[in-house]
Amino acid sequence: MNPNQILRQWLDACPLVAIIRGVTPEEAEAIGEAIFEGGIRMIEVPLNSPRPLESIAILARLLGDKALVGAGTVLDPADVGRVRDAGGRLIVSPNTYAPVISTAAEAGLVSMPGFFTPSEGFEAIRAGATGLKLFPAEAATPKVVSAQLAVLPRDVPLLVVGGVSPDNMQPWRDAGASGFGLGSGLYKPGQSADITRSRAQAYVEGARR
């Protein structure tokens, strides 16, 4: 499958991406298992976490083809290859830096850059983005998503990231959002696996309403 088909497959399975910023390799297996058991099938380890490539490798081995694992906060094109070598298949960025996007596309990885304006969205798509991450969504509204999707290609998934809770997803879905990235509402550094599992379950239930 190509990256577009891969992303669509996982969004259909569960439209949520777990962002586990700050997780350590020692915690990665337990947290990854908890997120998977909670029903989430996409996991992102931001590269500003401790020894992130080790955590990505652990999660990739643990979950294999049962989940889409990769990296967030990818700012350097050279890191795309490092993530791929660790077993990651997902590249998420907070910006629309074309060299990162195009490098991920050329490597056959799912690329989901952060954008906020239609101009940034079109530039990201031109560079090869698989999907778009509206970030920070705290500064936007569902009406913004609806207006942007009036001009952005409908075959490019738009995910909302920032300020997402289990109770506020429906207005974004009604506006056309394809999914959500979950940060500190799901996981905070040092959080137990039990709490993480419970929060993942709450988000999955919220996504199914």
PyMOL commands that place a pseudoatom at each C-alpha (Angstrom):
pseudoatom trace, name=CA, resn=MET, resi=1, chain=A, elem=C, hetatm=0, pos=[0.000, 0.000, 0.000]
pseudoatom trace, name=CA, resn=ASN, resi=2, chain=A, elem=C, hetatm=0, pos=[1.085, 3.566, -0.583]
pseudoatom trace, name=CA, resn=PRO, resi=3, chain=A, elem=C, hetatm=0, pos=[1.237, 6.089, 2.306]
pseudoatom trace, name=CA, resn=ASN, resi=4, chain=A, elem=C, hetatm=0, pos=[-2.222, 7.493, 1.495]
pseudoatom trace, name=CA, resn=GLN, resi=5, chain=A, elem=C, hetatm=0, pos=[-3.788, 4.041, 1.709]
pseudoatom trace, name=CA, resn=ILE, resi=6, chain=A, elem=C, hetatm=0, pos=[-1.859, 3.262, 4.881]
pseudoatom trace, name=CA, resn=LEU, resi=7, chain=A, elem=C, hetatm=0, pos=[-3.056, 6.411, 6.648]
pseudoatom trace, name=CA, resn=ARG, resi=8, chain=A, elem=C, hetatm=0, pos=[-6.649, 5.843, 5.554]
pseudoatom trace, name=CA, resn=GLN, resi=9, chain=A, elem=C, hetatm=0, pos=[-6.500, 2.266, 6.826]
pseudoatom trace, name=CA, resn=TRP, resi=10, chain=A, elem=C, hetatm=0, pos=[-5.429, 3.326, 10.285]
pseudoatom trace, name=CA, resn=LEU, resi=11, chain=A, elem=C, hetatm=0, pos=[-7.838, 6.267, 10.440]
pseudoatom trace, name=CA, resn=ASP, resi=12, chain=A, elem=C, hetatm=0, pos=[-10.648, 3.852, 9.609]
pseudoatom trace, name=CA, resn=ALA, resi=13, chain=A, elem=C, hetatm=0, pos=[-9.471, 1.566, 12.421]
pseudoatom trace, name=CA, resn=CYS, resi=14, chain=A, elem=C, hetatm=0, pos=[-9.341, 4.429, 14.948]
pseudoatom trace, name=CA, resn=PRO, resi=15, chain=A, elem=C, hetatm=0, pos=[-9.073, 8.148, 14.075]
pseudoatom trace, name=CA, resn=LEU, resi=16, chain=A, elem=C, hetatm=0, pos=[-6.710, 8.943, 16.946]
pseudoatom trace, name=CA, resn=VAL, resi=17, chain=A, elem=C, hetatm=0, pos=[-2.946, 9.454, 17.177]
pseudoatom trace, name=CA, resn=ALA, resi=18, chain=A, elem=C, hetatm=0, pos=[-1.346, 9.063, 20.609]
pseudoatom trace, name=CA, resn=ILE, resi=19, chain=A, elem=C, hetatm=0, pos=[1.406, 11.642, 21.133]
pseudoatom trace, name=CA, resn=ILE, resi=20, chain=A, elem=C, hetatm=0, pos=[3.561, 10.322, 23.980]
pseudoatom trace, name=CA, resn=ARG, resi=21, chain=A, elem=C, hetatm=0, pos=[5.926, 13.226, 24.454]
pseudoatom trace, name=CA, resn=GLY, resi=22, chain=A, elem=C, hetatm=0, pos=[8.465, 12.613, 27.188]
pseudoatom trace, name=CA, resn=VAL, resi=23, chain=A, elem=C, hetatm=0, pos=[8.165, 8.833, 27.282]
pseudoatom trace, name=CA, resn=THR, resi=24, chain=A, elem=C, hetatm=0, pos=[11.441, 7.035, 27.988]
pseudoatom trace, name=CA, resn=PRO, resi=25, chain=A, elem=C, hetatm=0, pos=[12.619, 3.749, 26.448]
pseudoatom trace, name=CA, resn=GLU, resi=26, chain=A, elem=C, hetatm=0, pos=[12.200, 2.133, 29.859]
pseudoatom trace, name=CA, resn=GLU, resi=27, chain=A, elem=C, hetatm=0, pos=[8.511, 3.112, 29.854]
pseudoatom trace, name=CA, resn=ALA, resi=28, chain=A, elem=C, hetatm=0, pos=[7.786, 2.690, 26.151]
pseudoatom trace, name=CA, resn=GLU, resi=29, chain=A, elem=C, hetatm=0, pos=[6.639, -0.941, 26.171]
pseudoatom trace, name=CA, resn=ALA, resi=30, chain=A, elem=C, hetatm=0, pos=[4.195, -0.554, 29.059]
pseudoatom trace, name=CA, resn=ILE, resi=31, chain=A, elem=C, hetatm=0, pos=[2.796, 2.722, 27.742]
pseudoatom trace, name=CA, resn=GLY, resi=32, chain=A, elem=C, hetatm=0, pos=[2.546, 1.364, 24.199]
pseudoatom trace, name=CA, resn=GLU, resi=33, chain=A, elem=C, hetatm=0, pos=[0.693, -1.722, 25.399]
pseudoatom trace, name=CA, resn=ALA, resi=34, chain=A, elem=C, hetatm=0, pos=[-1.675, 0.435, 27.448]
pseudoatom trace, name=CA, resn=ILE, resi=35, chain=A, elem=C, hetatm=0, pos=[-2.467, 2.678, 24.478]
pseudoatom trace, name=CA, resn=PHE, resi=36, chain=A, elem=C, hetatm=0, pos=[-3.042, -0.322, 22.221]
pseudoatom trace, name=CA, resn=GLU, resi=37, chain=A, elem=C, hetatm=0, pos=[-5.243, -2.033, 24.807]
pseudoatom trace, name=CA, resn=GLY, resi=38, chain=A, elem=C, hetatm=0, pos=[-7.187, 1.224, 25.101]
pseudoatom trace, name=CA, resn=GLY, resi=39, chain=A, elem=C, hetatm=0, pos=[-8.024, 0.989, 21.402]
pseudoatom trace, name=CA, resn=ILE, resi=40, chain=A, elem=C, hetatm=0, pos=[-5.684, 3.510, 19.765]
pseudoatom trace, name=CA, resn=ARG, resi=41, chain=A, elem=C, hetatm=0, pos=[-3.734, 2.255, 16.757]
pseudoatom trace, name=CA, resn=MET, resi=42, chain=A, elem=C, hetatm=0, pos=[-1.378, 5.144, 15.888]
pseudoatom trace, name=CA, resn=ILE, resi=43, chain=A, elem=C, hetatm=0, pos=[1.459, 6.184, 18.190]
pseudoatom trace, name=CA, resn=GLU, resi=44, chain=A, elem=C, hetatm=0, pos=[3.870, 9.085, 17.804]
pseudoatom trace, name=CA, resn=VAL, resi=45, chain=A, elem=C, hetatm=0, pos=[7.043, 9.518, 19.880]
pseudoatom trace, name=CA, resn=PRO, resi=46, chain=A, elem=C, hetatm=0, pos=[8.182, 13.161, 19.565]
pseudoatom trace, name=CA, resn=LEU, resi=47, chain=A, elem=C, hetatm=0, pos=[11.897, 13.456, 18.860]
pseudoatom trace, name=CA, resn=ASN, resi=48, chain=A, elem=C, hetatm=0, pos=[12.347, 15.866, 21.773]
pseudoatom trace, name=CA, resn=SER, resi=49, chain=A, elem=C, hetatm=0, pos=[11.617, 12.955, 24.121]
pseudoatom trace, name=CA, resn=PRO, resi=50, chain=A, elem=C, hetatm=0, pos=[14.468, 11.122, 25.891]
pseudoatom trace, name=CA, resn=ARG, resi=51, chain=A, elem=C, hetatm=0, pos=[16.250, 8.735, 23.465]
pseudoatom trace, name=CA, resn=PRO, resi=52, chain=A, elem=C, hetatm=0, pos=[13.237, 8.725, 21.133]
pseudoatom trace, name=CA, resn=LEU, resi=53, chain=A, elem=C, hetatm=0, pos=[14.630, 6.379, 18.497]
pseudoatom trace, name=CA, resn=GLU, resi=54, chain=A, elem=C, hetatm=0, pos=[15.039, 3.684, 21.129]
pseudoatom trace, name=CA, resn=SER, resi=55, chain=A, elem=C, hetatm=0, pos=[11.399, 4.086, 22.138]
pseudoatom trace, name=CA, resn=ILE, resi=56, chain=A, elem=C, hetatm=0, pos=[10.269, 3.968, 18.507]
pseudoatom trace, name=CA, resn=ALA, resi=57, chain=A, elem=C, hetatm=0, pos=[12.254, 0.768, 17.958]
pseudoatom trace, name=CA, resn=ILE, resi=58, chain=A, elem=C, hetatm=0, pos=[10.723, -0.806, 21.064]
pseudoatom trace, name=CA, resn=LEU, resi=59, chain=A, elem=C, hetatm=0, pos=[7.194, 0.113, 19.996]
pseudoatom trace, name=CA, resn=ALA, resi=60, chain=A, elem=C, hetatm=0, pos=[7.752, -1.010, 16.410]
pseudoatom trace, name=CA, resn=ARG, resi=61, chain=A, elem=C, hetatm=0, pos=[8.957, -4.417, 17.617]
pseudoatom trace, name=CA, resn=LEU, resi=62, chain=A, elem=C, hetatm=0, pos=[6.165, -4.684, 20.166]
pseudoatom trace, name=CA, resn=LEU, resi=63, chain=A, elem=C, hetatm=0, pos=[3.267, -3.770, 17.895]
pseudoatom trace, name=CA, resn=GLY, resi=64, chain=A, elem=C, hetatm=0, pos=[4.555, -4.673, 14.432]
pseudoatom trace, name=CA, resn=ASP, resi=65, chain=A, elem=C, hetatm=0, pos=[1.790, -4.447, 11.842]
pseudoatom trace, name=CA, resn=LYS, resi=66, chain=A, elem=C, hetatm=0, pos=[-0.883, -4.066, 14.524]
pseudoatom trace, name=CA, resn=ALA, resi=67, chain=A, elem=C, hetatm=0, pos=[-0.271, -0.310, 14.779]
pseudoatom trace, name=CA, resn=LEU, resi=68, chain=A, elem=C, hetatm=0, pos=[1.272, 2.637, 12.938]
pseudoatom trace, name=CA, resn=VAL, resi=69, chain=A, elem=C, hetatm=0, pos=[4.276, 3.814, 14.953]
pseudoatom trace, name=CA, resn=GLY, resi=70, chain=A, elem=C, hetatm=0, pos=[6.520, 6.754, 14.215]
pseudoatom trace, name=CA, resn=ALA, resi=71, chain=A, elem=C, hetatm=0, pos=[7.979, 10.065, 15.278]
pseudoatom trace, name=CA, resn=GLY, resi=72, chain=A, elem=C, hetatm=0, pos=[6.745, 13.560, 15.971]
pseudoatom trace, name=CA, resn=THR, resi=73, chain=A, elem=C, hetatm=0, pos=[8.503, 16.915, 16.084]
pseudoatom trace, name=CA, resn=VAL, resi=74, chain=A, elem=C, hetatm=0, pos=[10.571, 15.863, 13.071]
pseudoatom trace, name=CA, resn=LEU, resi=75, chain=A, elem=C, hetatm=0, pos=[12.427, 19.006, 11.986]
pseudoatom trace, name=CA, resn=ASP, resi=76, chain=A, elem=C, hetatm=0, pos=[15.478, 17.651, 10.142]
pseudoatom trace, name=CA, resn=PRO, resi=77, chain=A, elem=C, hetatm=0, pos=[15.263, 15.614, 6.918]
pseudoatom trace, name=CA, resn=ALA, resi=78, chain=A, elem=C, hetatm=0, pos=[18.122, 13.428, 8.190]
pseudoatom trace, name=CA, resn=ASP, resi=79, chain=A, elem=C, hetatm=0, pos=[15.897, 12.255, 11.044]
pseudoatom trace, name=CA, resn=VAL, resi=80, chain=A, elem=C, hetatm=0, pos=[13.428, 10.733, 8.589]
pseudoatom trace, name=CA, resn=GLY, resi=81, chain=A, elem=C, hetatm=0, pos=[15.908, 7.990, 7.704]
pseudoatom trace, name=CA, resn=ARG, resi=82, chain=A, elem=C, hetatm=0, pos=[16.767, 7.440, 11.359]
pseudoatom trace, name=CA, resn=VAL, resi=83, chain=A, elem=C, hetatm=0, pos=[13.106, 6.977, 12.227]
pseudoatom trace, name=CA, resn=ARG, resi=84, chain=A, elem=C, hetatm=0, pos=[12.626, 4.570, 9.322]
pseudoatom trace, name=CA, resn=ASP, resi=85, chain=A, elem=C, hetatm=0, pos=[15.676, 2.569, 10.389]
pseudoatom trace, name=CA, resn=ALA, resi=86, chain=A, elem=C, hetatm=0, pos=[14.211, 2.306, 13.893]
pseudoatom trace, name=CA, resn=GLY, resi=87, chain=A, elem=C, hetatm=0, pos=[11.042, 0.810, 12.424]
pseudoatom trace, name=CA, resn=GLY, resi=88, chain=A, elem=C, hetatm=0, pos=[8.913, 3.955, 12.320]
pseudoatom trace, name=CA, resn=ARG, resi=89, chain=A, elem=C, hetatm=0, pos=[6.457, 4.465, 9.467]
pseudoatom trace, name=CA, resn=LEU, resi=90, chain=A, elem=C, hetatm=0, pos=[4.926, 7.785, 10.514]
pseudoatom trace, name=CA, resn=ILE, resi=91, chain=A, elem=C, hetatm=0, pos=[6.575, 11.225, 10.306]
pseudoatom trace, name=CA, resn=VAL, resi=92, chain=A, elem=C, hetatm=0, pos=[4.792, 14.096, 12.064]
pseudoatom trace, name=CA, resn=SER, resi=93, chain=A, elem=C, hetatm=0, pos=[6.072, 17.659, 12.146]
pseudoatom trace, name=CA, resn=PRO, resi=94, chain=A, elem=C, hetatm=0, pos=[4.838, 20.874, 13.795]
pseudoatom trace, name=CA, resn=ASN, resi=95, chain=A, elem=C, hetatm=0, pos=[5.516, 22.824, 10.595]
pseudoatom trace, name=CA, resn=THR, resi=96, chain=A, elem=C, hetatm=0, pos=[5.464, 22.533, 6.804]
pseudoatom trace, name=CA, resn=TYR, resi=97, chain=A, elem=C, hetatm=0, pos=[9.194, 22.292, 6.108]
pseudoatom trace, name=CA, resn=ALA, resi=98, chain=A, elem=C, hetatm=0, pos=[9.218, 20.887, 2.574]
pseudoatom trace, name=CA, resn=PRO, resi=99, chain=A, elem=C, hetatm=0, pos=[12.524, 18.935, 2.813]
pseudoatom trace, name=CA, resn=VAL, resi=100, chain=A, elem=C, hetatm=0, pos=[11.166, 16.863, 5.724]
pseudoatom trace, name=CA, resn=ILE, resi=101, chain=A, elem=C, hetatm=0, pos=[7.877, 16.224, 3.923]
pseudoatom trace, name=CA, resn=SER, resi=102, chain=A, elem=C, hetatm=0, pos=[9.468, 15.282, 0.613]
pseudoatom trace, name=CA, resn=THR, resi=103, chain=A, elem=C, hetatm=0, pos=[12.084, 13.058, 2.261]
pseudoatom trace, name=CA, resn=ALA, resi=104, chain=A, elem=C, hetatm=0, pos=[9.336, 11.155, 4.076]
pseudoatom trace, name=CA, resn=ALA, resi=105, chain=A, elem=C, hetatm=0, pos=[7.313, 10.822, 0.880]
pseudoatom trace, name=CA, resn=GLU, resi=106, chain=A, elem=C, hetatm=0, pos=[10.318, 9.552, -1.056]
pseudoatom trace, name=CA, resn=ALA, resi=107, chain=A, elem=C, hetatm=0, pos=[10.926, 6.968, 1.677]
pseudoatom trace, name=CA, resn=GLY, resi=108, chain=A, elem=C, hetatm=0, pos=[7.337, 5.731, 1.410]
pseudoatom trace, name=CA, resn=LEU, resi=109, chain=A, elem=C, hetatm=0, pos=[6.450, 6.894, 4.921]
pseudoatom trace, name=CA, resn=VAL, resi=110, chain=A, elem=C, hetatm=0, pos=[3.257, 8.571, 6.081]
pseudoatom trace, name=CA, resn=SER, resi=111, chain=A, elem=C, hetatm=0, pos=[3.953, 12.305, 6.380]
pseudoatom trace, name=CA, resn=MET, resi=112, chain=A, elem=C, hetatm=0, pos=[1.695, 14.507, 8.488]
pseudoatom trace, name=CA, resn=PRO, resi=113, chain=A, elem=C, hetatm=0, pos=[3.011, 18.076, 8.822]
pseudoatom trace, name=CA, resn=GLY, resi=114, chain=A, elem=C, hetatm=0, pos=[1.475, 20.764, 10.998]
pseudoatom trace, name=CA, resn=PHE, resi=115, chain=A, elem=C, hetatm=0, pos=[-0.258, 23.661, 9.256]
pseudoatom trace, name=CA, resn=PHE, resi=116, chain=A, elem=C, hetatm=0, pos=[-2.567, 26.527, 10.162]
pseudoatom trace, name=CA, resn=THR, resi=117, chain=A, elem=C, hetatm=0, pos=[-3.439, 28.343, 6.933]
pseudoatom trace, name=CA, resn=PRO, resi=118, chain=A, elem=C, hetatm=0, pos=[-4.597, 27.170, 3.497]
pseudoatom trace, name=CA, resn=SER, resi=119, chain=A, elem=C, hetatm=0, pos=[-1.333, 28.461, 2.017]
pseudoatom trace, name=CA, resn=GLU, resi=120, chain=A, elem=C, hetatm=0, pos=[0.666, 26.231, 4.370]
pseudoatom trace, name=CA, resn=GLY, resi=121, chain=A, elem=C, hetatm=0, pos=[-1.659, 23.323, 3.636]
pseudoatom trace, name=CA, resn=PHE, resi=122, chain=A, elem=C, hetatm=0, pos=[-1.222, 23.594, -0.120]
pseudoatom trace, name=CA, resn=GLU, resi=123, chain=A, elem=C, hetatm=0, pos=[2.561, 23.912, 0.222]
pseudoatom trace, name=CA, resn=ALA, resi=124, chain=A, elem=C, hetatm=0, pos=[2.639, 20.762, 2.358]
pseudoatom trace, name=CA, resn=ILE, resi=125, chain=A, elem=C, hetatm=0, pos=[0.516, 18.826, -0.124]
pseudoatom trace, name=CA, resn=ARG, resi=126, chain=A, elem=C, hetatm=0, pos=[2.730, 19.991, -2.983]
pseudoatom trace, name=CA, resn=ALA, resi=127, chain=A, elem=C, hetatm=0, pos=[5.758, 18.664, -1.086]
pseudoatom trace, name=CA, resn=GLY, resi=128, chain=A, elem=C, hetatm=0, pos=[4.137, 15.234, -0.680]
pseudoatom trace, name=CA, resn=ALA, resi=129, chain=A, elem=C, hetatm=0, pos=[2.193, 15.320, 2.601]
pseudoatom trace, name=CA, resn=THR, resi=130, chain=A, elem=C, hetatm=0, pos=[-0.040, 12.308, 3.210]
pseudoatom trace, name=CA, resn=GLY, resi=131, chain=A, elem=C, hetatm=0, pos=[-2.238, 14.173, 5.677]
pseudoatom trace, name=CA, resn=LEU, resi=132, chain=A, elem=C, hetatm=0, pos=[-2.380, 17.548, 7.414]
pseudoatom trace, name=CA, resn=LYS, resi=133, chain=A, elem=C, hetatm=0, pos=[-2.267, 18.336, 11.121]
pseudoatom trace, name=CA, resn=LEU, resi=134, chain=A, elem=C, hetatm=0, pos=[-4.125, 21.495, 12.150]
pseudoatom trace, name=CA, resn=PHE, resi=135, chain=A, elem=C, hetatm=0, pos=[-1.905, 22.854, 14.902]
pseudoatom trace, name=CA, resn=PRO, resi=136, chain=A, elem=C, hetatm=0, pos=[-2.376, 24.429, 17.377]
pseudoatom trace, name=CA, resn=ALA, resi=137, chain=A, elem=C, hetatm=0, pos=[-6.105, 23.770, 17.236]
pseudoatom trace, name=CA, resn=GLU, resi=138, chain=A, elem=C, hetatm=0, pos=[-6.621, 25.744, 20.455]
pseudoatom trace, name=CA, resn=ALA, resi=139, chain=A, elem=C, hetatm=0, pos=[-6.297, 28.833, 18.262]
pseudoatom trace, name=CA, resn=ALA, resi=140, chain=A, elem=C, hetatm=0, pos=[-8.881, 27.631, 15.731]
pseudoatom trace, name=CA, resn=THR, resi=141, chain=A, elem=C, hetatm=0, pos=[-12.510, 26.524, 15.657]
pseudoatom trace, name=CA, resn=PRO, resi=142, chain=A, elem=C, hetatm=0, pos=[-14.512, 23.910, 13.769]
pseudoatom trace, name=CA, resn=LYS, resi=143, chain=A, elem=C, hetatm=0, pos=[-15.672, 26.710, 11.470]
pseudoatom trace, name=CA, resn=VAL, resi=144, chain=A, elem=C, hetatm=0, pos=[-12.020, 27.231, 10.466]
pseudoatom trace, name=CA, resn=VAL, resi=145, chain=A, elem=C, hetatm=0, pos=[-11.753, 23.552, 9.502]
pseudoatom trace, name=CA, resn=SER, resi=146, chain=A, elem=C, hetatm=0, pos=[-14.949, 23.761, 7.494]
pseudoatom trace, name=CA, resn=ALA, resi=147, chain=A, elem=C, hetatm=0, pos=[-13.712, 26.840, 5.643]
pseudoatom trace, name=CA, resn=GLN, resi=148, chain=A, elem=C, hetatm=0, pos=[-10.312, 25.298, 4.926]
pseudoatom trace, name=CA, resn=LEU, resi=149, chain=A, elem=C, hetatm=0, pos=[-11.834, 22.062, 3.651]
pseudoatom trace, name=CA, resn=ALA, resi=150, chain=A, elem=C, hetatm=0, pos=[-13.863, 24.079, 1.179]
pseudoatom trace, name=CA, resn=VAL, resi=151, chain=A, elem=C, hetatm=0, pos=[-10.606, 24.626, -0.732]
pseudoatom trace, name=CA, resn=LEU, resi=152, chain=A, elem=C, hetatm=0, pos=[-8.191, 21.894, 0.415]
pseudoatom trace, name=CA, resn=PRO, resi=153, chain=A, elem=C, hetatm=0, pos=[-8.344, 18.529, -1.381]
pseudoatom trace, name=CA, resn=ARG, resi=154, chain=A, elem=C, hetatm=0, pos=[-10.873, 16.289, 0.326]
pseudoatom trace, name=CA, resn=ASP, resi=155, chain=A, elem=C, hetatm=0, pos=[-8.738, 13.197, -0.252]
pseudoatom trace, name=CA, resn=VAL, resi=156, chain=A, elem=C, hetatm=0, pos=[-6.060, 14.579, 2.109]
pseudoatom trace, name=CA, resn=PRO, resi=157, chain=A, elem=C, hetatm=0, pos=[-7.048, 13.786, 5.714]
pseudoatom trace, name=CA, resn=LEU, resi=158, chain=A, elem=C, hetatm=0, pos=[-7.055, 16.701, 8.155]
pseudoatom trace, name=CA, resn=LEU, resi=159, chain=A, elem=C, hetatm=0, pos=[-6.367, 15.893, 11.797]
pseudoatom trace, name=CA, resn=VAL, resi=160, chain=A, elem=C, hetatm=0, pos=[-6.953, 18.291, 14.683]
pseudoatom trace, name=CA, resn=VAL, resi=161, chain=A, elem=C, hetatm=0, pos=[-4.190, 18.577, 17.298]
pseudoatom trace, name=CA, resn=GLY, resi=162, chain=A, elem=C, hetatm=0, pos=[-4.263, 20.676, 20.448]
pseudoatom trace, name=CA, resn=GLY, resi=163, chain=A, elem=C, hetatm=0, pos=[-6.894, 20.984, 23.158]
pseudoatom trace, name=CA, resn=VAL, resi=164, chain=A, elem=C, hetatm=0, pos=[-8.743, 17.815, 22.167]
pseudoatom trace, name=CA, resn=SER, resi=165, chain=A, elem=C, hetatm=0, pos=[-10.779, 16.086, 24.882]
pseudoatom trace, name=CA, resn=PRO, resi=166, chain=A, elem=C, hetatm=0, pos=[-13.105, 13.066, 24.768]
pseudoatom trace, name=CA, resn=ASP, resi=167, chain=A, elem=C, hetatm=0, pos=[-16.072, 15.444, 24.942]
pseudoatom trace, name=CA, resn=ASN, resi=168, chain=A, elem=C, hetatm=0, pos=[-15.221, 18.017, 22.258]
pseudoatom trace, name=CA, resn=MET, resi=169, chain=A, elem=C, hetatm=0, pos=[-14.463, 15.941, 19.157]
pseudoatom trace, name=CA, resn=GLN, resi=170, chain=A, elem=C, hetatm=0, pos=[-17.895, 15.863, 17.537]
pseudoatom trace, name=CA, resn=PRO, resi=171, chain=A, elem=C, hetatm=0, pos=[-17.995, 19.506, 16.347]
pseudoatom trace, name=CA, resn=TRP, resi=172, chain=A, elem=C, hetatm=0, pos=[-14.638, 18.997, 14.643]
pseudoatom trace, name=CA, resn=ARG, resi=173, chain=A, elem=C, hetatm=0, pos=[-15.869, 15.777, 13.013]
pseudoatom trace, name=CA, resn=ASP, resi=174, chain=A, elem=C, hetatm=0, pos=[-19.017, 17.550, 11.850]
pseudoatom trace, name=CA, resn=ALA, resi=175, chain=A, elem=C, hetatm=0, pos=[-16.777, 20.189, 10.242]
pseudoatom trace, name=CA, resn=GLY, resi=176, chain=A, elem=C, hetatm=0, pos=[-14.932, 17.497, 8.282]
pseudoatom trace, name=CA, resn=ALA, resi=177, chain=A, elem=C, hetatm=0, pos=[-11.917, 16.578, 10.432]
pseudoatom trace, name=CA, resn=SER, resi=178, chain=A, elem=C, hetatm=0, pos=[-10.692, 13.036, 9.780]
pseudoatom trace, name=CA, resn=GLY, resi=179, chain=A, elem=C, hetatm=0, pos=[-9.092, 12.465, 13.164]
pseudoatom trace, name=CA, resn=PHE, resi=180, chain=A, elem=C, hetatm=0, pos=[-7.245, 13.840, 16.161]
pseudoatom trace, name=CA, resn=GLY, resi=181, chain=A, elem=C, hetatm=0, pos=[-3.808, 13.963, 17.736]
pseudoatom trace, name=CA, resn=LEU, resi=182, chain=A, elem=C, hetatm=0, pos=[-3.845, 13.499, 21.501]
pseudoatom trace, name=CA, resn=GLY, resi=183, chain=A, elem=C, hetatm=0, pos=[-1.137, 15.051, 23.644]
pseudoatom trace, name=CA, resn=SER, resi=184, chain=A, elem=C, hetatm=0, pos=[-1.115, 15.822, 27.349]
pseudoatom trace, name=CA, resn=GLY, resi=185, chain=A, elem=C, hetatm=0, pos=[-4.789, 14.956, 27.723]
pseudoatom trace, name=CA, resn=LEU, resi=186, chain=A, elem=C, hetatm=0, pos=[-3.782, 11.363, 27.020]
pseudoatom trace, name=CA, resn=TYR, resi=187, chain=A, elem=C, hetatm=0, pos=[-0.234, 11.087, 28.327]
pseudoatom trace, name=CA, resn=LYS, resi=188, chain=A, elem=C, hetatm=0, pos=[2.123, 13.122, 30.490]
pseudoatom trace, name=CA, resn=PRO, resi=189, chain=A, elem=C, hetatm=0, pos=[5.725, 12.127, 31.306]
pseudoatom trace, name=CA, resn=GLY, resi=190, chain=A, elem=C, hetatm=0, pos=[5.902, 9.682, 34.185]
pseudoatom trace, name=CA, resn=GLN, resi=191, chain=A, elem=C, hetatm=0, pos=[2.233, 8.737, 33.951]
pseudoatom trace, name=CA, resn=SER, resi=192, chain=A, elem=C, hetatm=0, pos=[1.355, 5.140, 34.789]
pseudoatom trace, name=CA, resn=ALA, resi=193, chain=A, elem=C, hetatm=0, pos=[0.233, 2.600, 32.231]
pseudoatom trace, name=CA, resn=ASP, resi=194, chain=A, elem=C, hetatm=0, pos=[-3.087, 2.153, 34.041]
pseudoatom trace, name=CA, resn=ILE, resi=195, chain=A, elem=C, hetatm=0, pos=[-3.950, 5.844, 33.813]
pseudoatom trace, name=CA, resn=THR, resi=196, chain=A, elem=C, hetatm=0, pos=[-2.819, 5.927, 30.182]
pseudoatom trace, name=CA, resn=ARG, resi=197, chain=A, elem=C, hetatm=0, pos=[-5.019, 2.937, 29.317]
pseudoatom trace, name=CA, resn=SER, resi=198, chain=A, elem=C, hetatm=0, pos=[-8.028, 4.510, 31.014]
pseudoatom trace, name=CA, resn=ARG, resi=199, chain=A, elem=C, hetatm=0, pos=[-7.539, 7.815, 29.202]
pseudoatom trace, name=CA, resn=ALA, resi=200, chain=A, elem=C, hetatm=0, pos=[-7.063, 6.053, 25.861]
pseudoatom trace, name=CA, resn=GLN, resi=201, chain=A, elem=C, hetatm=0, pos=[-10.339, 4.189, 26.387]
pseudoatom trace, name=CA, resn=ALA, resi=202, chain=A, elem=C, hetatm=0, pos=[-12.130, 7.463, 27.174]
pseudoatom trace, name=CA, resn=TYR, resi=203, chain=A, elem=C, hetatm=0, pos=[-10.837, 9.062, 23.971]
pseudoatom trace, name=CA, resn=VAL, resi=204, chain=A, elem=C, hetatm=0, pos=[-11.826, 6.044, 21.884]
pseudoatom trace, name=CA, resn=GLU, resi=205, chain=A, elem=C, hetatm=0, pos=[-15.314, 6.133, 23.370]
pseudoatom trace, name=CA, resn=GLY, resi=206, chain=A, elem=C, hetatm=0, pos=[-15.482, 9.867, 22.602]
pseudoatom trace, name=CA, resn=ALA, resi=207, chain=A, elem=C, hetatm=0, pos=[-14.473, 9.240, 18.992]
pseudoatom trace, name=CA, resn=ARG, resi=208, chain=A, elem=C, hetatm=0, pos=[-17.255, 6.673, 18.592]
pseudoatom trace, name=CA, resn=ARG, resi=209, chain=A, elem=C, hetatm=0, pos=[-20.092, 8.923, 19.768]
for i in range(1, 209): cmd.bond("trace and resi %d" % i, "trace and resi %d" % (i + 1))
show_as sticks, trace
zoom trace
